Amino acid sequence: MSDDNESVVGLPSPAANPDLIGHEAAEAMVLEAWASGRMPHAWLIAGPPGIGKATLAYRIARFVLSGGEAEGEAGLFGTSEAPPTSLAIAPDTRVARMVSGESHPDLKILRRQMTDKGTMSAVVKVEEVRAFEASLRFKSAEGGWRVAIVDEADRMNRNAENALLKILEEPPHNTLIILSSNALNSMLPTTRSRCRRLTLKPLSDELVLDLLLRARPAISETDASVLVRLAEGSIGRAIALADAGGADLYRGVAGLMGHLPVKRGDLVPGEALHALATAWGRRPKAGEADAFAAGMELMLWWIDRAVRSSADATGLREVVPGDLSVGRRWVASAGIEPVFRRRAEVERLLHLERAVNLDRRQVVLDSIHTLALGDGLDRGGVAE
């Protein structure tokens, strides 16, 4: 799946995207703080992945690094007759071009880095935060504001987050720090308390559908409807799933789950299972969507919805016919505690696949058999 910081094929990166759709209230809060002269030293932008947090962060950065000169305004804020009414900066301006390329000398970015194995690090490390903090102690290169963006702030380990607190507690003059977080509750309360919060809500289904069809016009109406429900208000998730064939992936997950055994001794349907495992097991070539990653995420998502549905959670809707009733039946058959143990075992298999390059086809087979039967897990043991 695509997080906010990742570019989606065929669309501008968050740093280059001139449009922010569906978050007008958040933009108005930033403008009000700027116009009143009470701009906080740190903003914390929170919300689900893929809804525009990084796009908003870079939009604020362009505006502040331009000195508050919004698109269509007569001049710099403070010298024009009226305050700016938008954070938008014309994309052909010098500042916009430099921010787009992340080359502006007064823009600093902290994000996860690639490992020696060519994979993305799971966390932001403390030494990376310390280097980031040190870079903000220098004077502004252009004599104005400096902007520091901390992407996926929830990915900092505890030592890294404690190191960031130093700069949040004693921010340099005319330095704006913008944190984005996909999981606000995983961050330290002290970090959250030192920032002004901007909580972005999921986009409406109508808006996600409109943006999805603009980005991927070849998608069928039926698939688009499935993707919108899978996206849960995230256009980034909708597009990433579209590129991975997410509608068919979820149909495969829901169809297979519908045949899970309801008692020990029943068999998982072999032909359908092996076909799914073979389709997901192939490692993608460069530029290809990763069916395994998307499919396994949807499998975990199906489990979570099954649990919520069994607890009569409100607001749930069918994605494909019968997926909720199948989930309720499975949870009732297995029992809620065994379901949590089985889900944890699937996550363990996924972690091992990433860590030691397990055979993906076998991971799919083992995951389905775990969900179907539980084996030693349901007796409180450890999976063999």
C-alpha positions, 0 to 999 in steps of 0.5 A, a space after each residue: 500500500 502507498 503511504 502519504 509520502 510515496 508517489 503514485 504512478 502517474 500523479 504528482 508526488 506530495 512535494 509537487 502536488 499543487 492541489 489539496 482536495 477535501 481538507 479545506 478546514 485544516 487549510 483554514 486553520 493554518 491560514 488563521 494562525 498565520 494571519 493572526 501572527 500566532 503561527 505555532 512552532 509545530 503542527 502535527 497532521 494526523 489521519 489515515 494513510 493516503 488522505 493527503 497529510 504529506 500533500 498538506 505538509 508540503 503545501 504549508 512549506 511552500 506557503 511559509 517559505 514564500 513568506 506567506 505570498 499566496 497565489 493571486 495575492 498582491 504581495 507578501 503578507 503583511 504588505 498587501 491589503 488583505 491576508 491570503 485566502 489560500 495556501 496555494 503557491 503558483 507551481 512555476 515560482 522559484 520556491 514551488 520548484 525548489 520544494 517540489 525537488 526537495 532542494 530548497 536550502 531552508 527545507 529539511 525532511 526527516 523520513 525513513 531511509 533505505 537499508 543496505 538490503 535495498 528495503 525501507 527501514 521499519 523505523 526512523 532511527 535516533 541518529 537520523 533525528 540527531 542529524 536532523 536536529 543539528 541541521 536546524 541549528 544553523 541560520 536560515 540560508 535565505 534569511 526567512 523561515 525554515 521548515 522541517 517536515 517529519 514524515 511518518 512521525 509515528 515510525 520513530 522509535 522511542 529513542 528517536 522520538 525523545 531526541 526530537 522532543 529537544 527541538 520541539 521544546 526549544 525550537 530555533 527562531 522562525 522555524 516551523 516543524 510539521 509532523 505527519 502521523 498515520 497512528 497518533 496514539 502510538 506517539 508519546 503524549 509529550 510529543 503530541 502536547 508540544 504540537 498544534 494538531 490538524 486532524 484530517 478526516 477520511 474523504 467522502 466516497 463520492 470524492 474518492 470515486 471522482 479522484 480515482 476515476 480521474 487518476 485511473 479512467 480505465 477502471 470499470 464501474 464495478 471495480 471502482 465501487 469495490 475499491 472505494 469501499 476498500 479505500 475507507 476514505 483514502 485516495 492513496 489507498 484506492 489508487 494503490 489497490 487499483 494498480 495492484 488489482 485490488 478489486 479482484 484480490 479482495 474477491 479472491 480473499 472473500 471467496 476463499 474465506 467463505 469456504 473456511 472450515 467450520 469444524 475440524 476435519 473439514 478441508 480448505 478448498 485446495 484448487 482455489 487456495 493453490 491458485 491464489 497462492 500461486 498468483 500471489 507468490 510471484 515477486 514483482 518486477 521493477 515497477 509492477 504492483 505487489 499482489 502479495 503485499 496488497 493481498 495479505 493486507 486485504 486478508 488482515 483487513 478482512 479479519 479485522 472487519 469480521 471481528 468488528 462485524 461479529 461485535 455489531 460495530 456500526 458503519 460497516 458495509 458489504 464490499 462484495 456480497 456476503 463478506 460480512 456474514 461470512 466473517 461473522 460466521 467464521 468468528 462465531 465458529 472459531 471463537 474471538 480469542 482464537 481469531 486474535 491468535 490466528 491473526 497474530 500468527 499470520 502477521 508473524 509469517 509476514 514479518 518472517 517473509 520480510 526478514 528472511 525472504 520466505 517463499 511467498 507461496 508457502 506463506 499464503 498457504 500457511 496463512 490460510 491453513 492457520 486461519 482455517 484450523 488454528 492447530 496448536 494456536 487454539 490450544 494456547 500453543 505455538 504454531 509449528 
